[in-house]
Amino acid sequence: MTGHDLLRDKVVVVTAAAGAGIGSAVARRASEEGARVVVSDRHEYRLKAIAAELDAVAIPCDVTSEEQVQALIDETVATLGPIDVMINNAGLGGTRSVLDMTDDEWSHVLDVTLNGTFRCTRAVLRQMVAQGGGGAVVNNASVVGWRAQEGQAHYAAAKAGVMALTRCAAMDVAQHGIRVNAVSPSLAMHPHLAKVTSEELLAELTSREAFGRAAEPWEVANVMIFLASDLASYLTGEVISVSSQHP
């Protein structure tokens, strides 16, 4: 895709950027828009592949570890300088009825998806304030944070939490000129989703989309790039639905 220099020379960090989903798509779009990109993931082999493709800096990080999250921020600053944009994409789902869900299953999804987003947001906001303010954080939420879906209580609770975190964190740092927003995709198709979701459920979810298809990861990434850019200079504390779902 042809870029328009929306992020020219800005330092952009993207979590969960390995693989073929939204994270790698937004890393590619940031690169196309002229950013200096740091890609992060806990899957080091795949991380090296996307970093080589984009000529980006690769920093492994497990967002369930506060120490690794802080190391991601510190190493980025040491390597590329002040951070302009943080895109928090790390998340974990799964399908399980509340009737059968264990404490460990509930806690693991929340620790990656909500607590991980909190850890990354907290660390980068502290860094942005120390830099003198300014910058943007973009979180990846989900329409299930708003809409009920069978077997998704843990994931929905986590994503609803990401939305609330986004709104409140935005108010905490508005005085520093830092923006915090989120996207809320409905159905974005990528290989990992196809592996962990039945064909029947995918067909049902697709049937709810007004366009009769799932979004491509780059279509979600485009909205994240907009929120990261100066085009969204007066947007903060917002959750933008990237969806064609109809009732």
BAFI-3210 file (N, C-alpha, C; in Angstrom, 3 decimals, decimal comma, padded with zeros to 6 digits):
// residues 247
n [1|2|3|4|5|6|7|8|9|10|11|12|13|14|15|16|17|18|19|20|21|22|23|24|25|26|27|28|29|30|31|32|33|34|35|36|37|38|39|40|41|42|43|44|45|46|47|48|49|50|51|52|53|54|55|56|57|58|59|60|61|62|63|64|65|66|67|68|69|70|71|72|73|74|75|76|77|78|79|80|81|82|83|84|85|86|87|88|89|90|91|92|93|94|95|96|97|98|99|100|101|102|103|104|105|106|107|108|109|110|111|112|113|114|115|116|117|118|119|120|121|122|123|124|125|126|127|128|129|130|131|132|133|134|135|136|137|138|139|140|141|142|143|144|145|146|147|148|149|150|151|152|153|154|155|156|157|158|159|160|161|162|163|164|165|166|167|168|169|170|171|172|173|174|175|176|177|178|179|180|181|182|183|184|185|186|187|188|189|190|191|192|193|194|195|196|197|198|199|200|201|202|203|204|205|206|207|208|209|210|211|212|213|214|215|216|217|218|219|220|221|222|223|224|225|226|227|228|229|230|231|232|233|234|235|236|237|238|239|240|241|242|243|244|245|246|247]
n.u [000,845|000,530|002,099|001,508|003,169|002,240|003,264|005,858|009,178|008,522|008,761|007,534|005,998|004,960|003,059|002,734|003,320|004,224|003,573|000,491|-001,573|-003,490|-001,508|000,971|000,068|-000,450|002,084|003,373|001,909|002,589|005,307|005,134|004,101|006,245|007,362|009,707|010,052|009,406|009,051|007,372|007,018|006,196|006,935|009,793|011,060|009,242|009,039|011,548|011,392|009,369|010,565|012,863|011,681|010,548|012,652|012,886|013,231|013,577|012,225|011,884|009,061|007,033|003,907|002,787|004,676|005,911|008,543|009,620|008,035|008,792|011,456|011,134|010,251|012,452|014,605|013,762|013,842|016,580|017,611|016,290|015,405|013,125|009,756|007,028|004,595|002,553|001,319|-000,898|-001,421|-001,462|-003,197|-005,409|-007,596|-010,269|-012,662|-015,110|-017,629|-019,105|-020,000|-018,188|-015,720|-012,527|-010,822|-008,157|-008,261|-009,900|-008,321|-005,926|-006,591|-007,466|-005,104|-003,271|-004,715|-006,090|-004,608|-002,054|-002,283|-002,706|-000,205|001,604|000,531|000,741|003,575|004,518|003,185|004,296|006,872|006,400|005,449|007,776|009,377|008,468|005,922|003,169|002,378|000,956|-001,258|-002,551|-004,979|-006,033|-009,198|-012,364|-015,460|-016,860|-016,599|-018,719|-020,891|-022,805|-021,528|-021,627|-019,724|-017,619|-017,054|-014,756|-012,961|-014,561|-014,995|-012,372|-011,824|-013,805|-012,781|-010,392|-011,457|-012,552|-010,210|-008,832|-010,420|-010,235|-007,452|-006,832|-007,901|-006,244|-003,821|-004,267|-003,588|-000,941|-000,784|-001,003|-002,501|-004,948|-006,450|-008,696|-009,310|-012,102|-012,527|-014,729|-014,847|-011,949|-010,190|-007,650|-004,893|-004,451|-006,856|-008,554|-007,595|-008,297|-010,990|-014,182|-015,470|-018,188|-018,836|-017,358|-018,689|-021,186|-020,558|-019,592|-021,922|-023,247|-022,092|-022,361|-021,188|-020,890|-018,572|-015,484|-013,326|-010,191|-006,950|-005,364|-007,259|-008,273|-005,882|-005,463|-007,214|-006,109|-003,653|-004,544|-005,534|-003,142|-001,839|-001,311|-003,628|-005,678|-005,707|-007,461|-008,771|-009,347|-009,579|-011,439|-013,263|-013,128|-015,242|-014,455|-016,071|-018,626|-020,883|-024,320|-027,484]
n.v [-001,188|002,244|004,781|007,867|009,428|009,733|009,046|009,899|009,486|009,015|007,220|004,090|001,624|-001,717|-004,192|-007,805|-008,390|-010,310|-012,982|-013,267|-011,473|-008,690|-007,250|-007,563|-006,450|-003,757|-002,973|-003,135|-001,156|001,109|001,252|001,734|004,255|005,755|005,483|004,735|001,613|-000,507|-003,843|-006,218|-009,280|-012,425|-014,643|-015,451|-016,395|-015,941|-013,241|-012,246|-012,664|-010,866|-008,494|-008,458|-008,306|-005,747|-004,115|-003,436|-002,870|-005,566|-006,650|-008,964|-009,721|-010,580|-009,780|-010,351|-010,017|-007,619|-006,761|-007,447|-005,857|-003,271|-003,407|-003,517|-000,897|000,604|-000,374|000,330|003,153|003,502|002,554|003,832|006,297|008,816|007,685|007,848|006,654|004,066|000,933|-001,216|-004,422|-006,979|-009,881|-012,459|-015,083|-017,472|-020,137|-020,882|-022,037|-020,294|-022,058|-024,131|-022,986|-022,557|-021,104|-020,600|-020,497|-018,247|-016,274|-016,310|-015,367|-012,775|-011,785|-011,623|-010,127|-007,889|-007,062|-007,101|-005,106|-002,947|-002,928|-002,287|000,151|001,751|001,780|003,018|005,466|006,653|006,974|008,720|011,010|011,629|012,334|014,802|015,031|014,634|012,424|009,201|006,559|003,513|001,178|-002,238|-003,318|-004,956|-005,785|-007,543|-006,596|-004,964|-006,425|-009,385|-012,716|-016,159|-018,255|-016,503|-015,105|-014,533|-013,323|-011,215|-009,763|-008,951|-007,364|-005,391|-004,241|-003,205|-001,169|000,543|001,110|002,518|004,855|006,032|006,233|008,041|010,420|010,745|011,544|013,647|016,281|016,287|016,312|013,882|011,343|008,770|006,118|003,625|000,806|-001,139|-003,981|-006,130|-008,722|-009,898|-011,501|-013,945|-016,308|-017,518|-017,122|-018,672|-021,187|-021,585|-021,324|-022,644|-023,697|-023,410|-021,436|-019,265|-018,889|-018,131|-015,725|-014,224|-013,954|-011,996|-009,685|-006,646|-006,328|-008,894|-010,319|-010,976|-008,501|-007,522|-007,806|-005,501|-003,563|-002,989|-002,137|000,255|002,060|002,144|003,311|005,839|006,785|006,892|008,910|012,466|013,301|012,591|014,421|015,631|013,645|011,691|009,164|007,657|004,935|003,348|001,752|-000,799|-002,149|-003,897|-004,868|-005,640|-005,334]
n.w [000,000|-000,778|001,021|002,917|004,362|006,984|009,437|009,428|010,325|012,966|016,048|016,484|018,375|018,280|019,710|019,874|017,157|015,429|013,061|011,145|011,566|012,865|014,220|012,758|010,395|011,087|011,802|009,315|007,933|009,436|008,840|006,088|006,230|006,921|009,452|012,091|013,148|015,900|016,491|018,480|020,270|021,794|020,432|019,205|016,831|014,676|015,062|014,336|011,607|010,642|011,413|009,816|007,299|007,361|007,948|010,622|014,196|016,376|019,388|021,742|023,829|026,534|027,457|029,887|031,768|033,835|034,005|031,481|029,830|030,662|029,903|027,138|026,586|027,560|026,001|023,453|023,578|024,068|021,693|019,486|020,352|021,753|022,280|020,094|019,398|020,652|020,005|021,187|020,801|021,732|022,713|023,921|023,200|023,051|023,349|025,611|027,717|030,454|032,334|032,280|032,515|033,973|036,833|036,136|033,320|032,927|034,238|032,767|030,191|030,858|031,971|029,853|027,896|029,063|031,443|030,301|028,343|030,039|031,436|029,367|028,487|030,807|031,163|028,784|028,853|031,131|030,141|027,965|029,314|030,769|028,658|028,050|027,203|024,815|022,068|021,190|022,051|020,979|021,424|021,043|020,996|021,019|019,388|020,965|023,470|023,707|022,740|023,195|023,067|022,722|024,830|025,233|027,581|029,188|027,358|026,394|028,753|029,246|026,972|027,214|029,467|028,404|026,839|028,849|030,286|028,295|028,006|030,587|031,063|029,067|030,095|032,285|031,190|029,478|030,033|029,460|026,773|025,503|023,626|023,940|022,502|021,080|018,901|017,807|016,535|014,605|013,039|011,905|009,517|009,718|009,555|012,143|013,521|011,964|012,599|015,265|015,439|014,728|011,518|011,309|013,237|012,228|009,815|010,776|012,131|009,997|008,514|009,874|009,146|007,382|004,876|004,100|004,502|006,263|007,788|006,353|007,860|007,308|006,915|009,418|010,503|009,115|010,371|012,889|012,304|011,497|013,999|015,348|014,068|013,316|012,164|013,781|015,855|017,686|018,964|021,721|024,253|022,946|021,441|018,523|016,368|014,194|011,987|010,185|011,182|011,623|013,367]
ca.u [000,000|001,294|001,967|001,336|004,038|001,460|004,069|007,244|010,248|008,060|009,106|006,279|006,160|003,781|003,138|002,128|003,462|004,620|002,438|-000,197|-002,795|-003,576|-000,236|001,914|-000,508|-000,259|003,526|003,646|001,338|003,411|006,522|004,766|003,846|007,504|007,771|010,772|009,174|009,847|008,076|007,570|006,182|006,871|007,380|011,003|011,386|008,372|009,350|012,720|010,985|008,683|011,542|013,701|010,863|010,267|013,851|012,466|013,914|012,829|012,467|010,947|008,402|005,826|003,226|002,396|005,812|006,188|009,962|009,831|007,389|009,658|012,644|010,734|010,259|013,813|015,444|013,321|014,388|018,035|017,963|015,725|015,064|011,794|008,660|005,918|003,347|002,521|000,141|-001,047|-002,199|-001,406|-004,446|-005,597|-008,997|-010,639|-014,102|-015,421|-018,805|-018,901|-020,278|-017,020|-014,490|-011,778|-010,186|-006,934|-008,622|-010,354|-007,218|-004,915|-007,074|-007,443|-003,733|-002,668|-005,488|-006,353|-003,460|-000,941|-002,513|-002,447|001,235|002,242|000,048|001,364|005,006|004,789|002,709|005,336|007,964|005,974|005,443|009,178|009,918|007,937|004,531|002,908|002,422|-000,332|-001,391|-003,709|-005,243|-006,904|-010,298|-013,181|-016,896|-017,440|-016,643|-020,049|-021,940|-022,702|-021,235|-021,534|-018,402|-016,593|-017,153|-013,433|-012,431|-015,415|-014,690|-011,059|-011,896|-014,553|-011,811|-009,489|-012,184|-012,609|-008,834|-008,529|-011,111|-009,734|-006,050|-006,829|-008,132|-005,091|-002,652|-004,654|-002,847|000,402|-000,884|-000,910|-003,806|-005,129|-007,663|-008,741|-010,183|-012,935|-012,880|-015,688|-014,284|-010,815|-009,742|-006,230|-004,711|-004,587|-008,282|-009,119|-007,166|-008,880|-012,433|-014,830|-016,010|-019,581|-018,876|-016,894|-019,775|-022,224|-020,075|-019,535|-023,285|-023,702|-021,408|-023,136|-020,511|-020,880|-017,212|-014,671|-012,337|-008,789|-006,186|-004,891|-008,369|-008,243|-004,628|-005,614|-007,856|-005,125|-002,692|-005,223|-005,532|-001,757|-001,320|-001,780|-004,976|-006,595|-005,142|-008,452|-009,453|-008,759|-010,555|-012,476|-013,168|-013,654|-015,663|-014,050|-017,035|-019,806|-021,940|-025,660|-028,224]
ca.v [000,000|003,483|005,605|009,312|010,048|010,083|008,801|010,108|009,573|008,757|005,921|003,375|000,291|-002,554|-005,485|-008,955|-008,011|-011,452|-013,713|-012,724|-010,823|-007,233|-006,693|-007,454|-005,530|-002,364|-002,708|-002,857|000,141|002,137|001,348|002,388|005,666|006,422|005,355|003,837|000,660|-001,579|-004,925|-007,009|-010,469|-013,461|-015,661|-014,809|-016,781|-015,187|-011,830|-011,926|-012,657|-009,610|-007,413|-008,457|-007,849|-004,308|-003,426|-002,902|-003,363|-006,635|-006,776|-009,940|-009,288|-011,232|-008,686|-010,738|-009,722|-006,187|-006,524|-007,478|-004,673|-002,120|-003,574|-003,129|000,566|001,101|-000,713|001,158|004,504|003,436|002,246|004,755|007,597|008,963|006,950|008,691|005,897|002,702|000,211|-002,397|-005,386|-008,314|-010,356|-013,903|-015,451|-018,855|-020,339|-021,744|-021,633|-019,954|-023,254|-025,021|-022,205|-022,627|-019,859|-020,410|-020,060|-016,861|-015,397|-016,235|-014,465|-011,403|-011,330|-011,228|-009,181|-006,649|-006,654|-006,820|-003,774|-001,999|-002,828|-001,564|001,529|002,440|001,973|003,988|006,789|007,206|007,391|009,901|012,146|011,955|012,950|016,149|014,973|014,347|011,022|008,537|005,140|002,915|-000,157|-003,103|-003,885|-005,867|-005,538|-008,373|-005,769|-004,347|-007,333|-010,722|-013,847|-017,393|-018,816|-015,467|-014,268|-014,063|-012,405|-010,035|-008,988|-008,346|-006,305|-004,291|-003,597|-002,409|000,054|001,408|001,549|003,523|006,105|006,628|006,609|009,256|011,560|010,898|012,136|014,704|017,510|016,161|016,295|012,499|010,802|007,330|005,676|002,191|000,303|-002,262|-004,755|-007,223|-009,975|-009,696|-012,854|-014,241|-017,756|-018,007|-017,180|-019,824|-022,407|-021,752|-021,093|-023,608|-023,159|-023,042|-020,151|-018,245|-018,635|-017,378|-014,369|-013,547|-013,648|-010,797|-008,511|-006,010|-006,537|-010,319|-010,856|-010,461|-007,477|-007,894|-007,151|-004,168|-002,619|-002,572|-001,406|001,616|002,894|002,309|004,295|007,132|007,204|007,162|010,048|013,797|013,501|012,357|015,260|016,029|012,439|010,943|008,457|007,130|003,573|003,400|000,442|-001,156|-003,219|-003,700|-005,672|-005,074|-006,054]
ca.w [000,000|-000,843|002,218|002,768|005,365|008,163|010,631|009,004|011,323|014,329|016,619|016,724|018,967|018,059|020,400|019,181|015,753|014,600|012,495|009,976|012,005|012,901|014,673|011,644|009,408|011,505|011,708|007,898|007,573|010,064|008,041|004,830|006,508|007,213|010,854|012,535|013,822|016,795|016,575|019,680|020,361|022,578|019,480|018,700|015,450|013,780|015,264|013,514|010,205|010,319|011,564|008,619|006,179|007,471|008,415|011,913|015,389|017,032|020,820|022,322|025,057|027,018|028,134|031,240|032,630|033,973|033,717|030,031|029,262|030,915|029,064|025,782|026,525|027,769|024,853|022,326|023,755|023,925|020,303|018,498|020,925|022,352|021,647|019,656|019,285|021,161|019,550|022,035|020,037|022,348|023,292|023,883|023,282|023,304|023,490|026,754|028,477|031,858|033,120|032,270|032,598|035,229|037,260|035,364|031,965|033,060|034,630|031,723|029,142|031,377|032,217|028,574|027,100|029,805|032,255|029,396|027,767|031,129|031,706|028,257|028,503|031,950|030,931|027,727|029,276|032,000|029,274|027,197|030,236|031,047|027,434|027,922|026,748|023,409|021,694|021,025|022,354|020,314|021,948|020,237|021,767|020,213|019,531|022,027|024,664|023,708|022,290|023,772|022,189|023,496|025,063|025,196|028,779|029,615|026,336|026,384|029,957|029,055|025,968|027,822|030,335|027,562|026,475|030,022|030,517|027,279|028,324|031,822|030,870|028,250|030,973|033,173|030,519|028,536|030,361|028,896|025,316|025,029|023,239|024,123|021,820|020,781|017,843|018,229|015,333|014,752|012,540|010,999|009,197|009,563|009,716|013,513|013,832|011,260|013,278|016,597|015,358|013,840|010,271|011,552|013,929|011,300|008,867|011,489|012,360|008,703|008,087|010,576|008,589|006,312|003,600|003,813|004,601|007,360|007,443|006,217|008,923|006,941|007,024|010,819|010,690|008,594|011,383|013,957|011,816|011,604|015,403|015,746|013,316|013,680|011,639|014,906|016,910|018,680|019,434|022,825|025,061|022,062|020,935|017,164|015,884|012,825|011,866|009,345|011,784|011,752|014,402]
c.u [000,882|001,036|001,842|002,120|003,294|002,253|005,555|008,169|009,772|008,474|007,820|006,590|004,861|003,973|002,373|002,144|003,898|003,378|001,778|-001,486|-002,717|-002,237|000,769|001,395|-000,277|001,225|003,918|003,132|002,137|004,699|006,253|004,511|005,083|007,993|009,035|010,117|009,948|008,737|008,416|006,598|006,912|007,361|008,605|011,306|010,556|008,639|010,530|012,343|010,307|009,634|012,440|012,937|010,713|011,504|013,547|013,338|013,023|013,222|011,459|010,343|007,165|005,095|002,691|003,510|006,069|007,636|010,228|009,190|008,265|010,927|012,351|010,784|011,688|014,700|015,050|013,930|015,901|018,446|017,522|015,399|013,641|010,698|007,518|004,579|003,543|001,222|000,077|-002,004|-002,280|-002,737|-004,577|-007,072|-009,193|-012,137|-014,362|-016,653|-018,413|-019,121|-019,056|-015,702|-013,838|-011,230|-008,937|-007,233|-009,067|-009,166|-006,192|-005,332|-007,042|-006,021|-003,052|-003,397|-005,732|-005,136|-002,247|-001,073|-002,271|-000,951|001,930|001,828|000,712|002,827|005,271|004,285|003,713|006,506|007,605|005,921|006,869|009,840|009,458|006,523|004,410|003,034|001,028|-000,217|-002,656|-003,844|-006,179|-007,944|-011,066|-014,647|-017,519|-017,352|-017,973|-021,165|-021,720|-022,380|-020,994|-020,086|-017,285|-016,565|-015,796|-012,869|-013,237|-015,145|-013,352|-011,122|-012,743|-013,648|-010,827|-010,163|-012,214|-011,226|-008,471|-009,146|-010,496|-008,271|-005,937|-007,013|-006,928|-003,943|-003,004|-003,864|-001,429|000,381|-000,749|-002,319|-003,827|-006,478|-007,601|-009,575|-010,940|-013,365|-013,976|-015,025|-013,194|-010,171|-008,229|-006,027|-004,903|-006,060|-008,933|-008,772|-007,935|-010,399|-013,049|-015,358|-017,448|-019,680|-018,412|-017,977|-020,878|-021,801|-020,021|-020,920|-023,832|-023,107|-022,183|-022,514|-020,420|-019,512|-016,560|-013,786|-010,986|-008,007|-005,723|-006,006|-008,525|-007,003|-004,736|-006,230|-006,902|-004,067|-003,288|-005,184|-004,137|-001,222|-001,883|-003,142|-006,025|-006,219|-006,148|-009,284|-008,687|-009,866|-011,669|-012,196|-013,885|-013,995|-015,234|-014,861|-018,101|-020,977|-023,260|-026,443|-028,770]
c.v [001,240|004,327|007,078|010,072|010,460|009,922|009,010|010,365|009,392|007,349|005,248|001,978|-000,477|-003,872|-006,548|-008,731|-009,155|-012,140|-012,968|-012,003|-009,321|-006,617|-006,527|-006,494|-004,081|-002,003|-002,382|-001,476|001,281|002,348|002,067|003,879|006,393|006,312|004,523|002,873|-000,298|-002,610|-005,791|-008,176|-011,452|-014,605|-015,125|-015,152|-015,976|-013,685|-011,411|-011,840|-011,344|-008,430|-007,313|-007,929|-006,328|-003,480|-002,714|-003,465|-004,407|-006,723|-007,765|-009,418|-010,116|-010,201|-009,067|-010,465|-008,221|-005,873|-006,512|-006,279|-003,438|-002,195|-003,206|-001,615|001,097|000,827|000,079|002,548|004,513|003,250|003,334|006,139|007,617|008,255|007,910|007,967|004,513|002,062|-001,111|-003,382|-006,752|-008,679|-011,852|-014,211|-016,926|-018,946|-021,328|-021,181|-021,280|-021,180|-024,152|-024,299|-022,330|-021,247|-019,572|-019,923|-018,599|-015,924|-015,237|-015,280|-013,021|-010,896|-010,883|-010,025|-007,853|-006,190|-006,332|-005,454|-002,699|-001,814|-002,004|-000,099|002,322|002,762|003,037|005,376|007,443|007,733|008,662|011,148|012,594|012,635|014,394|016,198|014,799|012,868|010,437|007,065|004,655|001,482|-000,927|-003,732|-004,863|-005,518|-006,433|-007,685|-005,051|-005,368|-008,740|-011,762|-015,074|-017,862|-017,799|-014,593|-013,698|-013,028|-011,110|-009,150|-008,267|-007,179|-005,122|-003,516|-002,739|-001,098|001,038|001,958|002,674|004,872|006,800|007,053|007,889|010,501|011,817|011,651|013,241|015,985|017,489|016,119|014,916|011,988|009,285|006,952|004,172|001,943|-000,897|-003,043|-005,777|-008,529|-009,651|-011,055|-012,932|-015,716|-018,268|-018,112|-018,394|-021,137|-022,658|-021,565|-022,065|-022,926|-022,696|-021,668|-019,031|-017,886|-017,808|-015,925|-013,566|-013,127|-012,396|-009,520|-007,957|-006,235|-008,010|-010,954|-010,321|-009,325|-008,141|-007,191|-005,741|-003,130|-002,122|-001,712|000,032|002,550|003,141|003,341|005,703|007,639|007,542|008,465|011,376|014,120|013,332|013,224|015,659|014,847|011,838|010,329|007,835|005,677|003,551|001,987|000,253|-002,383|-002,863|-004,482|-004,905|-005,879|-007,383]
c.w [000,000|000,387|001,890|003,836|006,626|009,452|010,343|010,186|012,767|014,765|017,072|017,240|018,778|018,789|019,621|017,672|014,857|014,048|011,353|010,339|011,987|013,300|013,554|010,591|009,807|011,524|010,267|007,500|008,202|009,284|006,728|005,013|007,023|008,635|010,998|013,525|014,718|016,844|017,775|019,691|021,265|021,699|018,720|017,246|014,455|013,876|014,393|012,038|009,835|010,446|010,334|007,417|006,180|007,778|009,727|013,025|016,056|018,501|021,387|023,620|025,312|027,875|029,510|032,246|032,664|033,626|032,211|029,341|029,465|030,082|027,611|025,621|026,611|026,562|023,613|022,407|023,548|022,467|019,326|019,036|021,446|021,548|021,325|019,701|019,882|020,695|020,297|021,373|020,720|022,995|023,102|024,058|023,577|023,477|024,620|027,465|029,900|032,743|033,277|032,505|033,969|035,589|036,422|033,948|031,974|033,284|033,523|030,610|029,631|031,581|030,933|027,980|027,803|030,595|031,385|028,754|028,815|031,360|030,625|028,228|029,625|031,667|029,883|028,101|030,226|031,173|028,511|028,071|030,528|029,851|027,258|027,384|025,254|023,130|021,639|021,387|021,665|020,810|021,027|021,149|020,870|020,410|020,600|023,381|024,809|023,533|022,831|022,702|023,055|023,624|025,167|026,449|029,198|028,652|026,303|027,592|029,811|028,079|026,443|028,772|029,566|027,162|027,648|030,376|029,560|027,643|029,539|031,705|030,051|029,107|031,887|032,511|029,529|028,781|029,796|027,367|024,711|024,750|023,441|023,520|021,576|019,538|018,382|016,990|015,635|014,333|011,523|010,749|009,051|009,908|011,127|013,908|013,185|011,954|014,565|016,606|014,363|012,585|010,465|012,223|013,013|010,290|009,514|011,700|011,068|008,233|008,754|009,982|007,394|004,937|003,225|003,843|005,863|006,860|007,190|007,324|008,572|007,023|008,457|011,077|010,200|009,629|012,552|013,558|011,870|013,037|015,902|015,145|013,815|013,087|012,741|016,105|017,987|019,170|020,609|023,667|024,239|021,687|019,591|016,702|014,434|012,461|010,852|009,903|011,813|012,779|013,901]
res [m|t|g|h|d|l|l|r|d|k|v|v|v|v|t|a|a|a|g|a|g|i|g|s|a|v|a|r|r|a|s|e|e|g|a|r|v|v|v|s|d|r|h|e|y|r|l|k|a|i|a|a|e|l|d|a|v|a|i|p|c|d|v|t|s|e|e|q|v|q|a|l|i|d|e|t|v|a|t|l|g|p|i|d|v|m|i|n|n|a|g|l|g|g|t|r|s|v|l|d|m|t|d|d|e|w|s|h|v|l|d|v|t|l|n|g|t|f|r|c|t|r|a|v|l|r|q|m|v|a|q|g|g|g|g|a|v|v|n|n|a|s|v|v|g|w|r|a|q|e|g|q|a|h|y|a|a|a|k|a|g|v|m|a|l|t|r|c|a|a|m|d|v|a|q|h|g|i|r|v|n|a|v|s|p|s|l|a|m|h|p|h|l|a|k|v|t|s|e|e|l|l|a|e|l|t|s|r|e|a|f|g|r|a|a|e|p|w|e|v|a|n|v|m|i|f|l|a|s|d|l|a|s|y|l|t|g|e|v|i|s|v|s|s|q|h|p]
***
